[in-house]
Amino acid sequence: MQRIARLGKRAYHDLTTLPSQKPVVAHGPPGYSAVSGHTVTVFGSTGFLGRYLVSKLGKVGTQVVTPYRDEDEARHLKLMGDLGQIVRMEWDIRDEKSIAECLRHSDTVYNLVGRDYPTKNFNYEDVHIAGPERIARIAAENGVSRFIQVSHLNADVNSPSKFYATKAEGENRVREIYPDATFIRPSAMYGAEDKFLNNMAIWSIWWKLNNAETTVRPVHVLDVAQALSNLLNLPKVSGVVNLPGPSTLTYQYLLDLVSTVTLRPPSKAPTVPKAVAEAIASVGKTVWWPALSPDEVARRFINDSEVAGDWSTVGMAEPSEIEDHAITYLRRYRSSANYVRPVEFPPRPVLTASAE
């Protein structure tokens, strides 16, 4: 009787046929050693969000192609899936042949490629417009049934920030090729090795622009990664999916949060006028290490969009608050004497008016 029950259970599999006629057959025990039946390509897999998405996909048995430019940047991804499930491939965003090689066996493509600041080799147009358009076109030529593009909550072609404007234009280019593509728009993300809380703990002066009154809706990177992973097994979601954090906060509150959690005195750095910050950022473009860019200065004066979140669309409840995770990422900035002291948070201010 037990043998019959086991045979019946094993025959109970999930069978889905993609538009390309490729069957998706999930089998095996749940977890790391399962086979979800999906093969996906994650462009931008070595980035901040990408590594968490690869981990989420690998844990449920998805075969993940992880394109890379620097082999050392992709080494740690190999351990995020079972044997043979994480496939590393070298690529270049301007090389169509390498792009085709990376996605020709996939049924879903995630494009997470982005750039916070322009460089002499890759400007915003190269990364946010030409890149997504090229990847989408090659994906369509190879019969990839699903395309998921990660953009930004503030994407707007009319934005004074070139970062936000090119993100929106990139969406438009992809939409022309994949009318039913999914566009994920997260707000500023925080987590391990982020450029948000960590930068506030080190360079607080650059977060005081606009008197630190600019409002943001920070979201935990693991919540965004889980949302992206969920999309793979949900009915196709088309159009824009906004994924902001649960609360609207000012940079001043976040600076106070960093100071309180790390048990360090508040920063006494002055508020730098916008014109001075832009001049300093322009000089910073001449150095060979990442420095504050003029576009980042512009973004410090732009409030996050107040659109409603679409977390239920991706099978999730509201994301976690930043206070729930702050100590995890900021404890290393405490002194040895304060390392294990209890965590306290500053009072949240009441927002009465929007900053410009």
C-alpha positions as CSV (number, residue, x, y, z in Angstrom):
1,M,0.0,0.0,0.0
2,Q,2.8,2.4,0.9
3,R,4.5,1.6,-2.4
4,I,1.3,2.4,-4.4
5,A,1.0,5.7,-2.5
6,R,4.6,6.7,-3.3
7,L,4.1,5.9,-7.0
8,G,1.0,7.9,-7.1
9,K,2.7,10.9,-5.4
10,R,5.7,10.8,-7.8
11,A,3.3,10.8,-10.8
12,Y,1.7,14.0,-9.5
13,H,3.9,16.5,-11.3
14,D,3.4,20.0,-12.5
15,L,3.4,20.3,-16.3
16,T,3.3,23.6,-18.1
17,T,3.9,24.3,-21.7
18,L,5.5,27.6,-22.7
19,P,4.6,29.6,-25.8
20,S,7.8,28.1,-27.3
21,Q,6.2,24.7,-26.8
22,K,8.9,23.8,-24.3
23,P,7.4,21.7,-21.5
24,V,8.2,22.8,-17.9
25,V,8.3,19.7,-15.7
26,A,9.0,20.2,-12.0
27,H,10.2,17.1,-10.1
28,G,12.3,16.0,-7.2
29,P,12.0,17.0,-3.5
30,P,11.3,20.6,-2.7
31,G,14.4,22.8,-2.1
32,Y,18.0,23.1,-3.2
33,S,18.1,19.7,-5.0
34,A,14.7,20.1,-6.8
35,V,14.3,20.8,-10.5
36,S,11.8,23.5,-11.2
37,G,11.8,22.9,-14.9
38,H,12.7,26.5,-15.7
39,T,15.9,27.8,-17.2
40,V,16.4,31.5,-16.7
41,T,19.1,34.1,-17.5
42,V,19.8,36.8,-15.0
43,F,21.7,39.7,-16.7
44,G,23.2,41.8,-13.8
45,S,23.6,38.7,-11.7
46,T,26.8,39.9,-10.1
47,G,25.2,43.1,-8.8
48,F,23.6,44.0,-5.5
49,L,20.1,42.7,-6.3
50,G,21.3,40.0,-8.8
51,R,23.1,37.9,-6.2
52,Y,20.0,37.6,-4.0
53,L,17.8,36.8,-7.0
54,V,20.2,34.0,-8.1
55,S,20.1,32.6,-4.6
56,K,16.3,32.6,-4.4
57,L,16.0,30.9,-7.8
58,G,18.7,28.4,-7.0
59,K,17.0,27.4,-3.8
60,V,14.0,26.1,-5.6
61,G,15.9,24.2,-8.3
62,T,15.9,26.7,-11.2
63,Q,18.7,26.4,-13.6
64,V,20.2,29.9,-13.8
65,V,22.6,31.3,-16.4
66,T,24.7,34.0,-14.8
67,P,26.4,36.3,-17.3
68,Y,29.6,38.0,-16.0
69,R,32.3,40.4,-17.2
70,D,34.8,39.7,-14.4
71,E,35.1,36.0,-13.4
72,D,36.0,36.9,-9.8
73,E,32.7,38.8,-9.5
74,A,30.7,35.7,-10.3
75,R,32.6,33.0,-8.4
76,H,30.4,33.1,-5.3
77,L,27.2,32.5,-7.4
78,K,28.3,28.9,-8.2
79,L,27.4,27.8,-4.7
80,M,23.8,29.1,-4.9
81,G,22.4,26.1,-6.7
82,D,22.9,22.3,-7.0
83,L,25.5,20.8,-9.3
84,G,25.1,22.1,-12.8
85,Q,22.2,24.5,-11.9
86,I,24.3,27.7,-11.9
87,V,25.9,28.2,-15.3
88,R,28.4,31.0,-15.7
89,M,29.0,32.6,-19.1
90,E,31.1,35.6,-20.1
91,W,29.3,38.4,-21.9
92,D,29.5,42.0,-23.0
93,I,26.5,44.3,-23.3
94,R,27.6,45.4,-26.8
95,D,28.4,41.9,-28.1
96,E,25.2,40.4,-29.6
97,K,26.7,36.9,-30.0
98,S,27.6,36.6,-26.4
99,I,24.1,37.8,-25.4
100,A,22.5,35.2,-27.6
101,E,24.7,32.5,-26.2
102,C,23.6,33.5,-22.7
103,L,19.8,33.3,-23.3
104,R,19.2,30.9,-26.1
105,H,18.2,28.0,-23.8
106,S,16.2,30.1,-21.4
107,D,12.4,30.5,-21.1
108,T,12.7,33.7,-18.9
109,V,15.2,36.6,-19.0
110,Y,15.7,39.0,-16.1
111,N,17.5,42.2,-16.9
112,L,18.9,43.8,-13.8
113,V,21.7,45.7,-15.4
114,G,22.0,49.2,-14.2
115,R,24.5,52.0,-13.5
116,D,24.3,54.5,-10.6
117,Y,26.9,56.7,-12.3
118,P,28.2,57.1,-15.8
119,T,31.8,56.1,-16.7
120,K,34.0,56.7,-19.7
121,N,33.1,53.2,-21.0
122,F,29.4,53.0,-20.2
123,N,27.1,56.0,-19.9
124,Y,23.4,55.9,-18.9
125,E,22.2,55.6,-22.5
126,D,24.5,52.5,-23.1
127,V,23.3,50.7,-19.9
128,H,19.7,51.8,-19.5
129,I,18.5,52.2,-23.1
130,A,20.6,50.5,-25.7
131,G,21.4,47.6,-23.5
132,P,17.9,46.5,-22.6
133,E,16.7,47.1,-26.1
134,R,19.5,44.9,-27.5
135,I,18.9,42.1,-24.9
136,A,15.1,42.2,-25.5
137,R,15.5,42.0,-29.3
138,I,17.9,39.1,-29.1
139,A,15.6,37.3,-26.6
140,A,12.6,37.7,-28.9
141,E,14.7,36.4,-31.8
142,N,15.5,33.3,-29.7
143,G,12.0,32.6,-28.7
144,V,12.3,33.6,-25.0
145,S,8.7,33.6,-23.7
146,R,9.1,36.0,-20.8
147,F,11.1,39.2,-20.3
148,I,11.4,40.9,-16.9
149,Q,13.1,44.3,-16.7
150,V,14.1,46.0,-13.4
151,S,13.7,49.8,-13.6
152,H,13.2,52.3,-10.7
153,L,10.2,53.7,-8.8
154,N,11.0,57.2,-10.1
155,A,11.5,56.3,-13.8
156,D,10.2,59.2,-15.8
157,V,11.3,60.4,-19.3
158,N,10.8,64.0,-18.1
159,S,12.8,63.7,-14.9
160,P,15.6,66.2,-14.3
161,S,17.7,63.1,-13.4
162,K,19.3,61.4,-16.4
163,F,19.3,58.2,-14.4
164,Y,15.5,58.2,-14.0
165,A,14.9,59.5,-17.5
166,T,17.0,56.7,-19.2
167,K,15.4,54.1,-17.0
168,A,12.0,55.1,-18.4
169,E,13.2,55.3,-21.9
170,G,14.7,51.8,-21.6
171,E,11.2,50.6,-20.5
172,N,9.7,52.1,-23.7
173,R,12.3,50.4,-25.9
174,V,11.7,47.0,-24.3
175,R,7.9,47.5,-24.5
176,E,8.1,47.9,-28.3
177,I,9.7,44.5,-28.6
178,Y,7.9,42.7,-25.7
179,P,4.4,44.4,-25.3
180,D,3.7,42.0,-22.4
181,A,7.0,42.4,-20.6
182,T,7.1,42.9,-16.8
183,F,8.7,46.1,-15.5
184,I,9.7,46.0,-11.9
185,R,10.1,49.4,-10.2
186,P,11.7,49.2,-6.8
187,S,12.6,52.2,-4.7
188,A,16.1,52.6,-3.1
189,M,17.2,49.2,-1.7
190,Y,19.1,48.5,1.4
191,G,20.9,45.4,2.5
192,A,24.4,43.9,3.0
193,E,27.0,45.8,1.0
194,D,24.4,48.4,-0.1
195,K,25.1,52.0,-1.2
196,F,22.4,53.3,1.0
197,L,22.7,52.7,4.8
198,N,26.4,52.0,4.5
199,N,27.1,55.3,2.6
200,M,25.1,57.2,5.2
201,A,27.2,55.7,8.0
202,I,30.4,56.8,6.1
203,W,29.6,59.9,4.0
204,S,26.7,61.5,5.8
205,I,27.5,65.0,4.3
206,W,26.2,64.0,0.9
207,W,22.8,62.9,2.3
208,K,22.2,66.3,3.9
209,L,21.6,68.0,0.5
210,N,18.2,69.8,0.4
211,N,18.5,70.0,4.2
212,A,17.9,66.2,4.3
213,E,14.2,66.9,3.7
214,T,13.9,64.8,0.5
215,T,11.5,61.8,1.1
216,V,12.4,58.2,0.1
217,R,10.6,54.9,0.5
218,P,13.5,52.4,1.1
219,V,12.8,48.7,0.5
220,H,14.7,45.6,1.7
221,V,16.6,44.0,-1.1
222,L,15.5,40.5,0.0
223,D,11.9,41.5,-0.4
224,V,12.5,42.7,-4.0
225,A,14.5,39.5,-4.8
226,Q,11.7,37.4,-3.5
227,A,9.2,39.3,-5.6
228,L,11.3,38.7,-8.7
229,S,11.6,35.0,-7.9
230,N,7.8,34.7,-7.3
231,L,7.1,36.0,-10.8
232,L,8.5,32.8,-12.3
233,N,5.7,30.7,-11.0
234,L,2.9,33.3,-11.2
235,P,0.6,33.8,-14.2
236,K,2.3,36.2,-16.6
237,V,2.2,39.7,-15.1
238,S,2.4,42.5,-17.8
239,G,3.2,46.1,-17.4
240,V,4.6,48.1,-14.5
241,V,4.9,46.6,-11.0
242,N,5.8,49.2,-8.3
243,L,7.7,47.9,-5.3
244,P,8.3,50.7,-2.8
245,G,9.0,50.3,0.8
246,P,6.2,50.4,3.4
247,S,7.0,53.9,4.7
248,T,7.9,57.4,3.4
249,L,10.9,58.7,5.3
250,T,13.2,61.7,5.1
251,Y,16.9,61.5,4.7
252,Q,17.2,63.3,8.0
253,Y,15.3,60.5,9.8
254,L,17.5,57.9,8.1
255,L,20.6,59.8,9.2
256,D,19.2,59.9,12.8
257,L,18.5,56.2,12.5
258,V,22.0,55.4,11.5
259,S,23.4,57.5,14.3
260,T,21.1,56.0,16.9
261,V,21.6,52.4,15.8
262,T,25.4,52.7,15.6
263,L,25.6,54.6,18.9
264,R,27.7,57.3,17.4
265,P,27.1,61.1,17.7
266,P,25.1,62.7,15.0
267,S,27.1,64.1,12.1
268,K,28.0,67.8,12.4
269,A,28.7,68.1,8.6
270,P,27.1,71.2,7.1
271,T,24.4,71.3,4.4
272,V,26.2,71.8,1.2
273,P,24.4,74.1,-1.3
274,K,23.3,72.4,-4.5
275,A,25.5,74.5,-6.8
276,V,28.6,73.7,-4.6
277,A,27.7,70.0,-4.6
278,E,27.3,70.0,-8.4
279,A,30.7,71.7,-8.8
280,I,32.4,69.2,-6.5
281,A,30.7,66.3,-8.2
282,S,31.9,67.6,-11.6
283,V,35.5,67.5,-10.4
284,G,34.8,64.0,-9.1
285,K,34.3,62.8,-12.7
286,T,38.0,63.1,-13.3
287,V,39.1,60.5,-10.8
288,W,39.2,56.8,-11.5
289,W,37.2,55.6,-8.5
290,P,33.5,55.9,-8.0
291,A,32.7,59.3,-6.6
292,L,29.5,61.4,-6.2
293,S,28.2,62.3,-9.7
294,P,26.2,65.4,-10.7
295,D,23.2,63.2,-11.4
296,E,23.3,61.8,-7.9
297,V,23.2,65.3,-6.6
298,A,20.1,65.9,-8.7
299,R,18.5,62.8,-7.3
300,R,19.0,64.0,-3.7
301,F,16.5,66.7,-4.5
302,I,13.8,64.4,-6.0
303,N,11.1,62.9,-3.7
304,D,10.2,59.2,-4.3
305,S,6.9,58.7,-6.1
306,E,3.9,58.1,-3.9
307,V,2.3,55.5,-6.1
308,A,0.7,52.5,-4.3
309,G,2.8,49.4,-4.1
310,D,1.9,46.3,-6.1
311,W,3.2,43.7,-3.7
312,S,0.1,41.5,-3.8
313,T,0.6,41.2,-7.6
314,V,3.8,39.3,-6.9
315,G,2.3,37.2,-4.2
316,M,3.6,39.1,-1.2
317,A,2.3,41.0,1.7
318,E,3.7,44.4,2.7
319,P,7.5,44.5,2.8
320,S,9.4,44.8,6.1
321,E,10.3,48.2,7.7
322,I,13.8,49.4,7.6
323,E,14.0,49.3,11.4
324,D,13.5,45.5,11.3
325,H,16.9,45.1,9.6
326,A,18.9,48.2,10.4
327,I,21.1,46.6,13.1
328,T,22.0,43.7,10.9
329,Y,23.7,46.0,8.4
330,L,24.9,48.7,10.8
331,R,26.2,46.8,13.7
332,R,29.7,46.7,12.2
333,Y,29.9,50.5,12.6
334,R,29.6,50.2,16.4
335,S,32.6,50.4,18.7
336,S,33.6,47.2,20.6
337,A,32.2,48.7,23.8
338,N,28.8,49.2,22.3
339,Y,28.7,46.2,20.0
340,V,26.0,44.2,21.8
341,R,24.0,47.0,23.4
342,P,20.2,47.0,22.9
343,V,18.9,48.7,19.8
344,E,16.9,51.9,20.0
345,F,15.3,53.9,17.3
346,P,14.7,57.7,16.9
347,P,11.1,58.9,16.9
348,R,9.6,59.1,13.4
349,P,8.8,62.7,12.3
350,V,5.3,63.6,11.0
351,L,5.6,64.6,7.4
352,T,3.5,67.7,6.9
353,A,4.8,68.9,3.5
354,S,6.7,67.5,0.6
355,A,10.2,68.7,-0.1
356,E,10.9,70.0,-3.6
